[in-house]
Amino acid sequence: SPSSPELPELPELPELPELPELPELPELEERKRLWRSMFPPPLPLAPDIDWTTLASRFEMAGGYIKKAAVRAALYAASARPRRAVSHGDLLEAAPREYREMGRVTYAGDKPR
């Protein structure tokens, strides 16, 4: 039987560098503070906003929280007549940023 050709010896692969550690996401209380801090006093907020629910449901870094807050403020500002930012606005805005982070969202979370 014909002999199979010999394969050349493969060179040793260099050792891979260690991957940098990803920064940890803020804890629940810090996320609550971040959510609340995104809305300065002159901006009208509806009384229905549940900061604890937002902070516990969406484990996001500050930059994503800020983007979600801006999106929610735009939803409220574009409503006719204009209205205060509501919990519903935040629940519509946050999943978009959550998905941008590569996170799975709840089935009921639908972007506008």
HUVENGI-V836784 format. One record per residue. N is the residue number from 0. PSI is psi in radians with two decimals (none if undefined). OMEGA is omega as a letter, one per 20 degrees, with the letter a starting at -180 (999 if undefined). Layout:
[[N PSI OMEGA] [N PSI OMEGA]]
//
This chain:
[[0 2.47 a] [1 2.48 r] [2 2.53 r] [3 2.58 a] [4 2.53 r] [5 2.39 r] [6 2.48 r] [7 2.65 r] [8 2.34 a] [9 2.46 r] [10 2.71 r] [11 2.42 r] [12 2.50 r] [13 2.72 r] [14 2.37 a] [15 2.47 r] [16 2.70 r] [17 2.45 r] [18 2.49 r] [19 2.57 r] [20 2.39 r] [21 2.51 r] [22 2.51 r] [23 2.60 r] [24 2.64 r] [25 2.61 r] [26 2.95 a] [27 -0.91 a] [28 -0.64 r] [29 -0.69 r] [30 -0.69 r] [31 -0.80 r] [32 -0.74 r] [33 -0.83 r] [34 -0.88 a] [35 -0.64 a] [36 -0.24 a] [37 -0.14 a] [38 1.65 a] [39 2.70 a] [40 -0.69 a] [41 -0.29 a] [42 2.16 a] [43 2.29 r] [44 2.38 r] [45 2.62 a] [46 -0.13 a] [47 -0.03 a] [48 2.21 r] [49 1.65 a] [50 -0.60 r] [51 -0.75 r] [52 -0.80 r] [53 -0.83 a] [54 -0.61 a] [55 -0.56 a] [56 -0.55 a] [57 1.73 r] [58 1.58 a] [59 2.69 r] [60 2.87 a] [61 -0.67 a] [62 -0.70 r] [63 -0.63 r] [64 -0.75 r] [65 -0.78 r] [66 -0.70 r] [67 -0.69 r] [68 -0.76 r] [69 -0.76 r] [70 -0.78 r] [71 -0.71 r] [72 -0.64 r] [73 -0.67 r] [74 -0.84 a] [75 -0.71 a] [76 -0.49 a] [77 -0.12 r] [78 2.58 r] [79 2.06 i] [80 2.78 r] [81 2.64 a] [82 3.02 r] [83 2.69 r] [84 2.27 a] [85 2.95 r] [86 -0.67 r] [87 -0.71 r] [88 -0.77 a] [89 -0.64 r] [90 -0.33 r] [91 -0.61 a] [92 -0.73 a] [93 -0.74 a] [94 -0.53 r] [95 -0.77 r] [96 -0.62 r] [97 -0.78 r] [98 -0.63 r] [99 -0.53 r] [100 -0.15 a] [101 0.27 a] [102 2.67 r] [103 2.47 r] [104 2.92 r] [105 2.64 a] [106 -0.58 a] [107 -0.11 a] [108 1.89 a] [109 2.28 r] [110 2.73 r] [111 none 999]]
//
